[in-house]
Amino acid sequence: MNMTDPLALLTGELKNFQEIAKHIKPLPGEIPALEGIDVFGETIPLNGFAGGDHIIYVDFKKRYDLQARIKQGQLAGRPEVVANLERCRTRAGIALLDVSGHQITDAMMAAMLHQAFLLGALYELDMFGHITRRLFENLNSRLYQSSSRDKFTTMIYGEIAQDTTFRFLSAAHPPPVVFSNQHDRFMEVSEDLCTSFPPIGTLPSNDVIDRNRTQSVLGFKDKYKLNEWRLMGKGDILLLYTDGLLEHARGSESYFPQRLEGIIRDAKRLGAREIVQAIKTDVLGFAAPADDISVVVIKRS
């Protein structure tokens, strides 16, 4: 590469970033595998390659050596940690991030959060045997200290268990929706079960040990709380998505929720991967996207 040619230099940097970005995209083997639960998700970048949306899967039994951790906890006399690790065998986590903006460089922020989240998850497993809200308080505080004020990130992290309990934490992210196989439609969910907080990094956390070292003119964020849904009859479908899907439109005609509901109704007997493909095909046929679009389908099979 000619280091004196600005265009060649920029092209080389772009290729290098593309190569790095390949390694943070979820691989097929990372998709959670739980008995009776089918999961699949996909991101449609506005620029066709990479943007601000990002999915992270945490299948605990695939990603971590739970048996070794359980043995270590037993030898250390930490029964609570052991019990938490045992529960991780039958659950999986899904994080969906949406960094404001949809340029390739916005994927850099998603990559930073990707690595910070997974590193934090390692410490959480070692300390507590599962992922706790402390991870998100620390992510929020770190991002508040390091990110630009005109950049923000919404995030949802949820854990689905084999008994179909879904526990999640939301930072200004669109709330999940549930399509009932029995009723053949989206179900209404009480706002009390959809507690949300400001975008990651916009307000520092009040509930961290270094709180007194942080200054904030706008105040502090309250302690994160988890929402817990006991849901999903046979064939029910839970969707996580970003605001690119929520705001998708053709002129004055909105895609969400009526059009989306109809597509899921037609595809509900398919697997999670096929349902996501049906949504993707219809979304792109409905109108040209104006933002990155992501959707994750969690189906009780």
C-alpha positions as protocol buffer text, in pm:
chain_id: "A"
residue {
  index: 1
  type: MET
  ca { x: 0 y: 0 z: 0 }
}
residue {
  index: 2
  type: ASN
  ca { x: 126 y: 346 z: -90 }
}
residue {
  index: 3
  type: MET
  ca { x: 150 y: 527 z: 246 }
}
residue {
  index: 4
  type: THR
  ca { x: 172 y: 865 z: 71 }
}
residue {
  index: 5
  type: ASP
  ca { x: -159 y: 822 z: -115 }
}
residue {
  index: 6
  type: PRO
  ca { x: -447 y: 937 z: 112 }
}
residue {
  index: 7
  type: LEU
  ca { x: -704 y: 732 z: -80 }
}
residue {
  index: 8
  type: ALA
  ca { x: -493 y: 416 z: -64 }
}
residue {
  index: 9
  type: LEU
  ca { x: -432 y: 475 z: 306 }
}
residue {
  index: 10
  type: LEU
  ca { x: -804 y: 520 z: 373 }
}
residue {
  index: 11
  type: THR
  ca { x: -890 y: 211 z: 167 }
}
residue {
  index: 12
  type: GLY
  ca { x: -636 y: 7 z: 360 }
}
residue {
  index: 13
  type: GLU
  ca { x: -770 y: 125 z: 693 }
}
residue {
  index: 14
  type: LEU
  ca { x: -1123 y: 37 z: 585 }
}
residue {
  index: 15
  type: LYS
  ca { x: -1018 y: -314 z: 480 }
}
residue {
  index: 16
  type: ASN
  ca { x: -839 y: -358 z: 812 }
}
residue {
  index: 17
  type: PHE
  ca { x: -1149 y: -251 z: 1004 }
}
residue {
  index: 18
  type: GLN
  ca { x: -1365 y: -486 z: 798 }
}
residue {
  index: 19
  type: GLU
  ca { x: -1135 y: -774 z: 888 }
}
residue {
  index: 20
  type: ILE
  ca { x: -1156 y: -686 z: 1257 }
}
residue {
  index: 21
  type: ALA
  ca { x: -1535 y: -650 z: 1240 }
}
residue {
  index: 22
  type: LYS
  ca { x: -1570 y: -1003 z: 1102 }
}
residue {
  index: 23
  type: HIS
  ca { x: -1453 y: -1143 z: 1433 }
}
residue {
  index: 24
  type: ILE
  ca { x: -1718 y: -977 z: 1648 }
}
residue {
  index: 25
  type: LYS
  ca { x: -2014 y: -1085 z: 1438 }
}
residue {
  index: 26
  type: PRO
  ca { x: -2197 y: -1382 z: 1595 }
}
residue {
  index: 27
  type: LEU
  ca { x: -2091 y: -1714 z: 1446 }
}
residue {
  index: 28
  type: PRO
  ca { x: -2347 y: -1988 z: 1378 }
}
residue {
  index: 29
  type: GLY
  ca { x: -2201 y: -2197 z: 1660 }
}
residue {
  index: 30
  type: GLU
  ca { x: -2265 y: -1920 z: 1912 }
}
residue {
  index: 31
  type: ILE
  ca { x: -2644 y: -1929 z: 1870 }
}
residue {
  index: 32
  type: PRO
  ca { x: -2792 y: -2062 z: 2196 }
}
residue {
  index: 33
  type: ALA
  ca { x: -2911 y: -2422 z: 2200 }
}
residue {
  index: 34
  type: LEU
  ca { x: -3169 y: -2489 z: 2473 }
}
residue {
  index: 35
  type: GLU
  ca { x: -3412 y: -2777 z: 2494 }
}
residue {
  index: 36
  type: GLY
  ca { x: -3750 y: -2662 z: 2365 }
}
residue {
  index: 37
  type: ILE
  ca { x: -3622 y: -2314 z: 2269 }
}
residue {
  index: 38
  type: ASP
  ca { x: -3527 y: -2207 z: 1915 }
}
residue {
  index: 39
  type: VAL
  ca { x: -3322 y: -1888 z: 1873 }
}
residue {
  index: 40
  type: PHE
  ca { x: -3200 y: -1694 z: 1572 }
}
residue {
  index: 41
  type: GLY
  ca { x: -3118 y: -1331 z: 1503 }
}
residue {
  index: 42
  type: GLU
  ca { x: -2986 y: -1116 z: 1223 }
}
residue {
  index: 43
  type: THR
  ca { x: -2873 y: -759 z: 1164 }
}
residue {
  index: 44
  type: ILE
  ca { x: -2933 y: -574 z: 838 }
}
residue {
  index: 45
  type: PRO
  ca { x: -2674 y: -292 z: 824 }
}
residue {
  index: 46
  type: LEU
  ca { x: -2793 y: 12 z: 635 }
}
residue {
  index: 47
  type: ASN
  ca { x: -2463 y: 33 z: 446 }
}
residue {
  index: 48
  type: GLY
  ca { x: -2464 y: -339 z: 371 }
}
residue {
  index: 49
  type: PHE
  ca { x: -2164 y: -422 z: 586 }
}
residue {
  index: 50
  type: ALA
  ca { x: -2145 y: -293 z: 944 }
}
residue {
  index: 51
  type: GLY
  ca { x: -2318 y: -28 z: 1151 }
}
residue {
  index: 52
  type: GLY
  ca { x: -2434 y: 48 z: 1501 }
}
residue {
  index: 53
  type: ASP
  ca { x: -2651 y: -261 z: 1563 }
}
residue {
  index: 54
  type: HIS
  ca { x: -2491 y: -564 z: 1725 }
}
residue {
  index: 55
  type: ILE
  ca { x: -2598 y: -899 z: 1870 }
}
residue {
  index: 56
  type: ILE
  ca { x: -2410 y: -1096 z: 2137 }
}
residue {
  index: 57
  type: TYR
  ca { x: -2512 y: -1451 z: 2228 }
}
residue {
  index: 58
  type: VAL
  ca { x: -2417 y: -1606 z: 2561 }
}
residue {
  index: 59
  type: ASP
  ca { x: -2486 y: -1978 z: 2565 }
}
residue {
  index: 60
  type: PHE
  ca { x: -2319 y: -2041 z: 2901 }
}
residue {
  index: 61
  type: LYS
  ca { x: -2261 y: -2411 z: 2849 }
}
residue {
  index: 62
  type: LYS
  ca { x: -2104 y: -2349 z: 2506 }
}
residue {
  index: 63
  type: ARG
  ca { x: -1898 y: -2041 z: 2580 }
}
residue {
  index: 64
  type: TYR
  ca { x: -1767 y: -2137 z: 2925 }
}
residue {
  index: 65
  type: ASP
  ca { x: -1640 y: -2451 z: 3098 }
}
residue {
  index: 66
  type: LEU
  ca { x: -1917 y: -2460 z: 3355 }
}
residue {
  index: 67
  type: GLN
  ca { x: -1809 y: -2795 z: 3498 }
}
residue {
  index: 68
  type: ALA
  ca { x: -1460 y: -2665 z: 3572 }
}
residue {
  index: 69
  type: ARG
  ca { x: -1605 y: -2354 z: 3734 }
}
residue {
  index: 70
  type: ILE
  ca { x: -1847 y: -2562 z: 3940 }
}
residue {
  index: 71
  type: LYS
  ca { x: -1562 y: -2782 z: 4064 }
}
residue {
  index: 72
  type: GLN
  ca { x: -1358 y: -2473 z: 4150 }
}
residue {
  index: 73
  type: GLY
  ca { x: -1652 y: -2329 z: 4343 }
}
residue {
  index: 74
  type: GLN
  ca { x: -1701 y: -2654 z: 4534 }
}
residue {
  index: 75
  type: LEU
  ca { x: -1333 y: -2668 z: 4631 }
}
residue {
  index: 76
  type: ALA
  ca { x: -1349 y: -2305 z: 4745 }
}
residue {
  index: 77
  type: GLY
  ca { x: -1659 y: -2371 z: 4956 }
}
residue {
  index: 78
  type: ARG
  ca { x: -1883 y: -2131 z: 4762 }
}
residue {
  index: 79
  type: PRO
  ca { x: -2221 y: -2311 z: 4741 }
}
residue {
  index: 80
  type: GLU
  ca { x: -2412 y: -2003 z: 4619 }
}
residue {
  index: 81
  type: VAL
  ca { x: -2177 y: -1959 z: 4323 }
}
residue {
  index: 82
  type: VAL
  ca { x: -2205 y: -2331 z: 4246 }
}
residue {
  index: 83
  type: ALA
  ca { x: -2586 y: -2311 z: 4249 }
}
residue {
  index: 84
  type: ASN
  ca { x: -2581 y: -2012 z: 4012 }
}
residue {
  index: 85
  type: LEU
  ca { x: -2345 y: -2191 z: 3774 }
}
residue {
  index: 86
  type: GLU
  ca { x: -2570 y: -2497 z: 3775 }
}
residue {
  index: 87
  type: ARG
  ca { x: -2864 y: -2277 z: 3670 }
}
residue {
  index: 88
  type: CYS
  ca { x: -2656 y: -2142 z: 3382 }
}
residue {
  index: 89
  type: ARG
  ca { x: -2672 y: -2488 z: 3223 }
}
residue {
  index: 90
  type: THR
  ca { x: -3038 y: -2433 z: 3136 }
}
residue {
  index: 91
  type: ARG
  ca { x: -3035 y: -2069 z: 3025 }
}
residue {
  index: 92
  type: ALA
  ca { x: -2879 y: -1845 z: 2764 }
}
residue {
  index: 93
  type: GLY
  ca { x: -2826 y: -1471 z: 2730 }
}
residue {
  index: 94
  type: ILE
  ca { x: -2885 y: -1241 z: 2437 }
}
residue {
  index: 95
  type: ALA
  ca { x: -2761 y: -882 z: 2420 }
}
residue {
  index: 96
  type: LEU
  ca { x: -2884 y: -649 z: 2148 }
}
residue {
  index: 97
  type: LEU
  ca { x: -2707 y: -313 z: 2111 }
}
residue {
  index: 98
  type: ASP
  ca { x: -2797 y: -12 z: 1901 }
}
residue {
  index: 99
  type: VAL
  ca { x: -2532 y: 260 z: 1879 }
}
residue {
  index: 100
  type: SER
  ca { x: -2672 y: 587 z: 1745 }
}
residue {
  index: 101
  type: GLY
  ca { x: -2575 y: 626 z: 1381 }
}
residue {
  index: 102
  type: HIS
  ca { x: -2529 y: 364 z: 1113 }
}
residue {
  index: 103
  type: GLN
  ca { x: -2186 y: 427 z: 966 }
}
residue {
  index: 104
  type: ILE
  ca { x: -1906 y: 173 z: 963 }
}
residue {
  index: 105
  type: THR
  ca { x: -1725 y: 377 z: 1226 }
}
residue {
  index: 106
  type: ASP
  ca { x: -2026 y: 342 z: 1458 }
}
residue {
  index: 107
  type: ALA
  ca { x: -1945 y: -28 z: 1461 }
}
residue {
  index: 108
  type: MET
  ca { x: -1632 y: 68 z: 1656 }
}
residue {
  index: 109
  type: MET
  ca { x: -1846 y: 160 z: 1957 }
}
residue {
  index: 110
  type: ALA
  ca { x: -2034 y: -168 z: 1923 }
}
residue {
  index: 111
  type: ALA
  ca { x: -1700 y: -352 z: 1910 }
}
residue {
  index: 112
  type: MET
  ca { x: -1586 y: -176 z: 2227 }
}
residue {
  index: 113
  type: LEU
  ca { x: -1904 y: -277 z: 2408 }
}
residue {
  index: 114
  type: HIS
  ca { x: -1878 y: -631 z: 2270 }
}
residue {
  index: 115
  type: GLN
  ca { x: -1537 y: -685 z: 2427 }
}
residue {
  index: 116
  type: ALA
  ca { x: -1621 y: -500 z: 2750 }
}
residue {
  index: 117
  type: PHE
  ca { x: -1940 y: -703 z: 2794 }
}
residue {
  index: 118
  type: LEU
  ca { x: -1772 y: -1041 z: 2743 }
}
residue {
  index: 119
  type: LEU
  ca { x: -1478 y: -952 z: 2967 }
}
residue {
  index: 120
  type: GLY
  ca { x: -1719 y: -835 z: 3234 }
}
residue {
  index: 121
  type: ALA
  ca { x: -1920 y: -1155 z: 3197 }
}
residue {
  index: 122
  type: LEU
  ca { x: -1608 y: -1359 z: 3276 }
}
residue {
  index: 123
  type: TYR
  ca { x: -1556 y: -1169 z: 3601 }
}
residue {
  index: 124
  type: GLU
  ca { x: -1924 y: -1203 z: 3688 }
}
residue {
  index: 125
  type: LEU
  ca { x: -1912 y: -1582 z: 3649 }
}
residue {
  index: 126
  type: ASP
  ca { x: -1596 y: -1602 z: 3859 }
}
residue {
  index: 127
  type: MET
  ca { x: -1737 y: -1381 z: 4134 }
}
residue {
  index: 128
  type: PHE
  ca { x: -2106 y: -1471 z: 4139 }
}
residue {
  index: 129
  type: GLY
  ca { x: -2161 y: -1767 z: 3910 }
}
residue {
  index: 130
  type: HIS
  ca { x: -2392 y: -1568 z: 3682 }
}
residue {
  index: 131
  type: ILE
  ca { x: -2430 y: -1229 z: 3515 }
}
residue {
  index: 132
  type: THR
  ca { x: -2571 y: -964 z: 3749 }
}
residue {
  index: 133
  type: ARG
  ca { x: -2683 y: -606 z: 3706 }
}
residue {
  index: 134
  type: ARG
  ca { x: -2338 y: -496 z: 3838 }
}
residue {
  index: 135
  type: LEU
  ca { x: -2197 y: -565 z: 3493 }
}
residue {
  index: 136
  type: PHE
  ca { x: -2434 y: -313 z: 3337 }
}
residue {
  index: 137
  type: GLU
  ca { x: -2375 y: -52 z: 3610 }
}
residue {
  index: 138
  type: ASN
  ca { x: -2002 y: -78 z: 3536 }
}
residue {
  index: 139
  type: LEU
  ca { x: -2053 y: -68 z: 3159 }
}
residue {
  index: 140
  type: ASN
  ca { x: -2272 y: 239 z: 3198 }
}
residue {
  index: 141
  type: SER
  ca { x: -2018 y: 415 z: 3419 }
}
residue {
  index: 142
  type: ARG
  ca { x: -1727 y: 331 z: 3189 }
}
residue {
  index: 143
  type: LEU
  ca { x: -1910 y: 450 z: 2878 }
}
residue {
  index: 144
  type: TYR
  ca { x: -2018 y: 770 z: 3053 }
}
residue {
  index: 145
  type: GLN
  ca { x: -1651 y: 850 z: 3115 }
}
residue {
  index: 146
  type: SER
  ca { x: -1531 y: 767 z: 2764 }
}
residue {
  index: 147
  type: SER
  ca { x: -1800 y: 836 z: 2505 }
}
residue {
  index: 148
  type: SER
  ca { x: -1902 y: 1152 z: 2324 }
}
residue {
  index: 149
  type: ARG
  ca { x: -2218 y: 1319 z: 2452 }
}
residue {
  index: 150
  type: ASP
  ca { x: -2370 y: 1316 z: 2103 }
}
residue {
  index: 151
  type: LYS
  ca { x: -2333 y: 938 z: 2082 }
}
residue {
  index: 152
  type: PHE
  ca { x: -2557 y: 706 z: 2279 }
}
residue {
  index: 153
  type: THR
  ca { x: -2630 y: 337 z: 2289 }
}
residue {
  index: 154
  type: THR
  ca { x: -2953 y: 159 z: 2369 }
}
residue {
  index: 155
  type: MET
  ca { x: -2924 y: -196 z: 2492 }
}
residue {
  index: 156
  type: ILE
  ca { x: -3134 y: -489 z: 2600 }
}
residue {
  index: 157
  type: TYR
  ca { x: -2991 y: -796 z: 2771 }
}
residue {
  index: 158
  type: GLY
  ca { x: -3218 y: -1088 z: 2839 }
}
residue {
  index: 159
  type: GLU
  ca { x: -3179 y: -1445 z: 2959 }
}
residue {
  index: 160
  type: ILE
  ca { x: -3417 y: -1714 z: 2843 }
}
residue {
  index: 161
  type: ALA
  ca { x: -3444 y: -2032 z: 3049 }
}
residue {
  index: 162
  type: GLN
  ca { x: -3568 y: -2374 z: 2944 }
}
residue {
  index: 163
  type: ASP
  ca { x: -3878 y: -2319 z: 3160 }
}
residue {
  index: 164
  type: THR
  ca { x: -3945 y: -2016 z: 2928 }
}
residue {
  index: 165
  type: THR
  ca { x: -3883 y: -1758 z: 3199 }
}
residue {
  index: 166
  type: PHE
  ca { x: -3739 y: -1446 z: 3035 }
}
residue {
  index: 167
  type: ARG
  ca { x: -3553 y: -1196 z: 3254 }
}
residue {
  index: 168
  type: PHE
  ca { x: -3422 y: -879 z: 3094 }
}
residue {
  index: 169
  type: LEU
  ca { x: -3274 y: -538 z: 3156 }
}
residue {
  index: 170
  type: SER
  ca { x: -3337 y: -249 z: 2916 }
}
residue {
  index: 171
  type: ALA
  ca { x: -3146 y: 75 z: 2862 }
}
residue {
  index: 172
  type: ALA
  ca { x: -3390 y: 283 z: 2651 }
}
residue {
  index: 173
  type: HIS
  ca { x: -3434 y: -8 z: 2410 }
}
residue {
  index: 174
  type: PRO
  ca { x: -3766 y: -91 z: 2240 }
}
residue {
  index: 175
  type: PRO
  ca { x: -3952 y: -341 z: 2460 }
}
residue {
  index: 176
  type: PRO
  ca { x: -3977 y: -706 z: 2353 }
}
residue {
  index: 177
  type: VAL
  ca { x: -4302 y: -825 z: 2197 }
}
residue {
  index: 178
  type: VAL
  ca { x: -4468 y: -1166 z: 2225 }
}
residue {
  index: 179
  type: PHE
  ca { x: -4670 y: -1330 z: 1950 }
}
residue {
  index: 180
  type: SER
  ca { x: -4918 y: -1578 z: 2096 }
}
residue {
  index: 181
  type: ASN
  ca { x: -4962 y: -1894 z: 1891 }
}
residue {
  index: 182
  type: GLN
  ca { x: -5298 y: -1958 z: 2059 }
}
residue {
  index: 183
  type: HIS
  ca { x: -5440 y: -1608 z: 2009 }
}
residue {
  index: 184
  type: ASP
  ca { x: -5263 y: -1552 z: 1674 }
}
residue {
  index: 185
  type: ARG
  ca { x: -5152 y: -1199 z: 1758 }
}
residue {
  index: 186
  type: PHE
  ca { x: -4915 y: -983 z: 1959 }
}
residue {
  index: 187
  type: MET
  ca { x: -5005 y: -982 z: 2328 }
}
residue {
  index: 188
  type: GLU
  ca { x: -5032 y: -669 z: 2537 }
}
residue {
  index: 189
  type: VAL
  ca { x: -4778 y: -649 z: 2819 }
}
residue {
  index: 190
  type: SER
  ca { x: -4814 y: -423 z: 3123 }
}
residue {
  index: 191
  type: GLU
  ca { x: -4579 y: -124 z: 3135 }
}
residue {
  index: 192
  type: ASP
  ca { x: -4484 y: -241 z: 3484 }
}
residue {
  index: 193
  type: LEU
  ca { x: -4312 y: -538 z: 3321 }
}
residue {
  index: 194
  type: CYS
  ca { x: -4115 y: -318 z: 3079 }
}
residue {
  index: 195
  type: THR
  ca { x: -3906 y: -100 z: 3312 }
}
residue {
  index: 196
  type: SER
  ca { x: -3638 y: 83 z: 3115 }
}
residue {
  index: 197
  type: PHE
  ca { x: -3350 y: 319 z: 3190 }
}
residue {
  index: 198
  type: PRO
  ca { x: -3157 y: 590 z: 3003 }
}
residue {
  index: 199
  type: PRO
  ca { x: -2927 y: 488 z: 2716 }
}
residue {
  index: 200
  type: ILE
  ca { x: -2595 y: 336 z: 2821 }
}
residue {
  index: 201
  type: GLY
  ca { x: -2345 y: 606 z: 2914 }
}
residue {
  index: 202
  type: THR
  ca { x: -2576 y: 910 z: 2914 }
}
residue {
  index: 203
  type: LEU
  ca { x: -2609 y: 933 z: 3293 }
}
residue {
  index: 204
  type: PRO
  ca { x: -2358 y: 789 z: 3541 }
}
residue {
  index: 205
  type: SER
  ca { x: -2472 y: 512 z: 3774 }
}
residue {
  index: 206
  type: ASN
  ca { x: -2562 y: 612 z: 4127 }
}
residue {
  index: 207
  type: ASP
  ca { x: -2512 y: 259 z: 4258 }
}
residue {
  index: 208
  type: VAL
  ca { x: -2138 y: 207 z: 4201 }
}
residue {
  index: 209
  type: ILE
  ca { x: -1855 y: 232 z: 4451 }
}
residue {
  index: 210
  type: ASP
  ca { x: -1684 y: 520 z: 4262 }
}
residue {
  index: 211
  type: ARG
  ca { x: -1999 y: 734 z: 4251 }
}
residue {
  index: 212
  type: ASN
  ca { x: -1840 y: 1014 z: 4458 }
}
residue {
  index: 213
  type: ARG
  ca { x: -1559 y: 1047 z: 4201 }
}
residue {
  index: 214
  type: THR
  ca { x: -1806 y: 1128 z: 3924 }
}
residue {
  index: 215
  type: GLN
  ca { x: -1957 y: 1466 z: 3843 }
}
residue {
  index: 216
  type: SER
  ca { x: -2285 y: 1500 z: 3654 }
}
residue {
  index: 217
  type: VAL
  ca { x: -2483 y: 1817 z: 3593 }
}
residue {
  index: 218
  type: LEU
  ca { x: -2789 y: 1612 z: 3493 }
}
residue {
  index: 219
  type: GLY
  ca { x: -2779 y: 1381 z: 3793 }
}
residue {
  index: 220
  type: PHE
  ca { x: -2739 y: 1006 z: 3822 }
}
residue {
  index: 221
  type: LYS
  ca { x: -2917 y: 699 z: 3693 }
}
residue {
  index: 222
  type: ASP
  ca { x: -3118 y: 487 z: 3937 }
}
residue {
  index: 223
  type: LYS
  ca { x: -3014 y: 127 z: 4005 }
}
residue {
  index: 224
  type: TYR
  ca { x: -3097 y: -108 z: 3720 }
}
residue {
  index: 225
  type: LYS
  ca { x: -3392 y: -337 z: 3777 }
}
residue {
  index: 226
  type: LEU
  ca { x: -3471 y: -661 z: 3599 }
}
residue {
  index: 227
  type: ASN
  ca { x: -3801 y: -737 z: 3432 }
}
residue {
  index: 228
  type: GLU
  ca { x: -3918 y: -1096 z: 3459 }
}
residue {
  index: 229
  type: TRP
  ca { x: -4175 y: -1250 z: 3228 }
}
residue {
  index: 230
  type: ARG
  ca { x: -4319 y: -1596 z: 3273 }
}
residue {
  index: 231
  type: LEU
  ca { x: -4440 y: -1652 z: 2924 }
}
residue {
  index: 232
  type: MET
  ca { x: -4462 y: -1854 z: 2613 }
}
residue {
  index: 233
  type: GLY
  ca { x: -4703 y: -2134 z: 2550 }
}
residue {
  index: 234
  type: LYS
  ca { x: -4614 y: -2390 z: 2287 }
}
residue {
  index: 235
  type: GLY
  ca { x: -4534 y: -2217 z: 1958 }
}
residue {
  index: 236
  type: ASP
  ca { x: -4520 y: -1867 z: 2110 }
}
residue {
  index: 237
  type: ILE
  ca { x: -4262 y: -1625 z: 1969 }
}
residue {
  index: 238
  type: LEU
  ca { x: -4066 y: -1357 z: 2155 }
}
residue {
  index: 239
  type: LEU
  ca { x: -3903 y: -1082 z: 1949 }
}
residue {
  index: 240
  type: LEU
  ca { x: -3616 y: -851 z: 2033 }
}
residue {
  index: 241
  type: TYR
  ca { x: -3549 y: -575 z: 1780 }
}
residue {
  index: 242
  type: THR
  ca { x: -3394 y: -232 z: 1730 }
}
residue {
  index: 243
  type: ASP
  ca { x: -3563 y: 98 z: 1648 }
}
residue {
  index: 244
  type: GLY
  ca { x: -3473 y: 50 z: 1282 }
}
residue {
  index: 245
  type: LEU
  ca { x: -3756 y: -205 z: 1272 }
}
residue {
  index: 246
  type: LEU
  ca { x: -3981 y: -6 z: 1504 }
}
residue {
  index: 247
  type: GLU
  ca { x: -3957 y: 306 z: 1282 }
}
residue {
  index: 248
  type: HIS
  ca { x: -3949 y: 132 z: 943 }
}
residue {
  index: 249
  type: ALA
  ca { x: -4205 y: 293 z: 714 }
}
residue {
  index: 250
  type: ARG
  ca { x: -4320 y: 347 z: 357 }
}
residue {
  index: 251
  type: GLY
  ca { x: -4431 y: 706 z: 339 }
}
residue {
  index: 252
  type: SER
  ca { x: -4692 y: 744 z: 614 }
}
residue {
  index: 253
  type: GLU
  ca { x: -4748 y: 366 z: 640 }
}
residue {
  index: 254
  type: SER
  ca { x: -4571 y: 209 z: 938 }
}
residue {
  index: 255
  type: TYR
  ca { x: -4434 y: -143 z: 926 }
}
residue {
  index: 256
  type: PHE
  ca { x: -4458 y: -203 z: 1300 }
}
residue {
  index: 257
  type: PRO
  ca { x: -4667 y: -359 z: 1448 }
}
residue {
  index: 258
  type: GLN
  ca { x: -4949 y: -452 z: 1205 }
}
residue {
  index: 259
  type: ARG
  ca { x: -4743 y: -557 z: 902 }
}
residue {
  index: 260
  type: LEU
  ca { x: -4489 y: -738 z: 1119 }
}
residue {
  index: 261
  type: GLU
  ca { x: -4768 y: -919 z: 1305 }
}
residue {
  index: 262
  type: GLY
  ca { x: -4910 y: -1046 z: 976 }
}
residue {
  index: 263
  type: ILE
  ca { x: -4572 y: -1179 z: 860 }
}
residue {
  index: 264
  type: ILE
  ca { x: -4520 y: -1363 z: 1187 }
}
residue {
  index: 265
  type: ARG
  ca { x: -4874 y: -1503 z: 1169 }
}
residue {
  index: 266
  type: ASP
  ca { x: -4796 y: -1649 z: 826 }
}
residue {
  index: 267
  type: ALA
  ca { x: -4456 y: -1785 z: 934 }
}
residue {
  index: 268
  type: LYS
  ca { x: -4531 y: -1893 z: 1292 }
}
residue {
  index: 269
  type: ARG
  ca { x: -4503 y: -2267 z: 1220 }
}
residue {
  index: 270
  type: LEU
  ca { x: -4149 y: -2224 z: 1088 }
}
residue {
  index: 271
  type: GLY
  ca { x: -3826 y: -2232 z: 1285 }
}
residue {
  index: 272
  type: ALA
  ca { x: -3663 y: -1920 z: 1428 }
}
residue {
  index: 273
  type: ARG
  ca { x: -3416 y: -1887 z: 1138 }
}
residue {
  index: 274
  type: GLU
  ca { x: -3694 y: -1911 z: 878 }
}
residue {
  index: 275
  type: ILE
  ca { x: -3910 y: -1659 z: 1067 }
}
residue {
  index: 276
  type: VAL
  ca { x: -3621 y: -1410 z: 1072 }
}
residue {
  index: 277
  type: GLN
  ca { x: -3566 y: -1467 z: 699 }
}
residue {
  index: 278
  type: ALA
  ca { x: -3937 y: -1407 z: 630 }
}
residue {
  index: 279
  type: ILE
  ca { x: -3924 y: -1080 z: 826 }
}
residue {
  index: 280
  type: LYS
  ca { x: -3604 y: -971 z: 649 }
}
residue {
  index: 281
  type: THR
  ca { x: -3744 y: -1042 z: 303 }
}
residue {
  index: 282
  type: ASP
  ca { x: -4066 y: -857 z: 377 }
}
residue {
  index: 283
  type: VAL
  ca { x: -3892 y: -561 z: 543 }
}
residue {
  index: 284
  type: LEU
  ca { x: -3668 y: -505 z: 241 }
}
residue {
  index: 285
  type: GLY
  ca { x: -3958 y: -550 z: 1 }
}
residue {
  index: 286
  type: PHE
  ca { x: -4178 y: -310 z: 197 }
}
residue {
  index: 287
  type: ALA
  ca { x: -3942 y: -12 z: 179 }
}
residue {
  index: 288
  type: ALA
  ca { x: -3576 y: 81 z: 168 }
}
residue {
  index: 289
  type: PRO
  ca { x: -3444 y: 93 z: 526 }
}
residue {
  index: 290
  type: ALA
  ca { x: -3349 y: 426 z: 677 }
}
residue {
  index: 291
  type: ASP
  ca { x: -3148 y: 273 z: 962 }
}
residue {
  index: 292
  type: ASP
  ca { x: -2978 y: -49 z: 1066 }
}
residue {
  index: 293
  type: ILE
  ca { x: -3241 y: -312 z: 1144 }
}
residue {
  index: 294
  type: SER
  ca { x: -3200 y: -606 z: 1380 }
}
residue {
  index: 295
  type: VAL
  ca { x: -3439 y: -875 z: 1499 }
}
residue {
  index: 296
  type: VAL
  ca { x: -3394 y: -1177 z: 1725 }
}
residue {
  index: 297
  type: VAL
  ca { x: -3659 y: -1449 z: 1736 }
}
residue {
  index: 298
  type: ILE
  ca { x: -3695 y: -1672 z: 2043 }
}
residue {
  index: 299
  type: LYS
  ca { x: -3954 y: -1944 z: 1980 }
}
residue {
  index: 300
  type: ARG
  ca { x: -4086 y: -2210 z: 2211 }
}
residue {
  index: 301
  type: SER
  ca { x: -4075 y: -2517 z: 1991 }
}
